[in-house]
C-alpha cells in the first residue's frame, strides 16, 4: 500500500491518489515488474481535513496485467 497526503488547503484527493499511483508504479518498475492495482481510494480536503489518496497494489511479472 502507498498513501499520499497533501497540505491542508493546497491539494485535492484525486491529485494525491495519482501521486500514490506514481510512487507505486515507480516501486514496481524498480523491481522490473508492473503495477497491478487491487484497490484505491481518495479523501477530499476541506476545513480541518487534509486531502489524501491511497493505493493497494502488487507488483507482477511484465505482461501479467493484460
HUSUL-V751166 format. One record per helix or strand. SS is the DSSP state (@ for helix, = for strand). FROM is the first residue (numbers start at 0). LEN is the number of residues. If there is no record, write none. Layout:
SS|FROM|LEN, SS|FROM|LEN
This chain:
=|1|4, @|12|18, =|33|10, =|45|1, =|48|1, =|51|9
